[in-house]
Amino acid sequence: MGSSRRDCGPSGPRLEKMRASRRYEDGRFRNTAPVGPGLQGNPLPLLGEYFFGGTQRTPPGILPLESPLEAWTRRPDSGLRVTWLGHSTMLLELDGARILTDPVFGERASPMSFAGPRRFHPVPVSLETLPALDAVLVSHDHYDHLCRATITALAKLRVPFITALGVGMHLEAYGVAPELITELDWWEKHSVGPVTFTATPSQHFSGRGLADRNRTLWASWVLEGERHRLFFSGDTGLTEEFREVGRLHGPFDLVMLEVGAFHPSWGGIHLGPENALKVHDMLGGGRLMPVHWGTFNLALHAWDEPAETLVRLASEQQVRLFTPRLGAASEPTRVEAVTPWWREVSSPVLAPRPVLGG
């Protein structure tokens, strides 16, 4: 699937709004702190880890999937239900509204169909079997969060899209009607039905090619319904700005934080389990759901290390976790214990490293 329209860059009212943002300077968006997207420190150890590391970066077996289709025929008793479809793609049922986050139904998180990170598992449902949606939320424009083929298919449904400044140019180029796109700067709000979306700070970067680095904004998100309040991190590193988010919008019924694709060499732009728990505390607590792991090989750690590390640290810190199976339509308030489904397919988190030299 594709679109004949080209992504020609922002113009008109979209560009005017981007220029009015405090985050925008000399044609690019910037983090509050001077954090760049590049590697930190000497890259040589990283190369050694890539070629000689002994971690199991892809699952050794088939991941267990469930079908949510029967559950979706009924409204959640508690008013809040989450179906994790993989990585950062979730169907959120929030106080009567259905919201799809960072929809990636494609085989690869890549601009190419023949190369790039490939899915560990099929999407538990097809786009055609999704229930009627009230909104689609796109946190930022990276390929593992914004899939062209998926957007092109969703555009035919004429559902409202909520996203960060500038990202609308991609959505429009992929077929979404301009009147259905709402682009927000940090701290701006927009309501769709019973749900209010607030774009909040994050520490990351953007771009879909070599020439458009940071031409669009990235954001974390607060979703407030009539009874429940959620936080979705998108992609981010650790920033003190989350304390303000917690002060203004917390506490939350569910906090969805990225825990995968982390490494000290890019620790400023991704959280990982340890920093996710710090952000969870800054936000005021609540049940924590790890996302952005278990679907694509985007880092050097073992595929299940984010979950295993988070479970261990959360137990030590007495943080309540919500770890649903892929495809399971689950109500967080009805789940009391961790579901370590990944252990059904995993080998040890860290395999022995080869001995180098003599």
Secondary structure, 3 states (H helix, E strand, C coil): CCCCCCCCCCCHHHHHHHHCCCCEECCEECCCCCCCCCCCCCCHHHHHHHHHCCCCCCCCCCCCECCCCCHHHCCCCCCEEEEEEECCEEEEEECCEEEEECCCCCCECCCCCCCCCECCCCCCCCHHHCCCCCEEEECCCCCCCCCHHHHHHHHCCCCCEEEECCCHHHHHHCCCCHHHEEEECCCCEEEECCEEEEEECCCCCCCCCCCCCCCCCCCEEEEECCCCEEEECCCCCCCCHHHHHHHHHCCCCEEEEECCCCCHHHCCCCCHHHHHHHHHHHCCCCEEEEECCCCCCCCCCCCCHHHHHHHHHHHHHCCCECCCCECCEECHHHCCCCCCHHHHCCCCCCCCCCCCCC
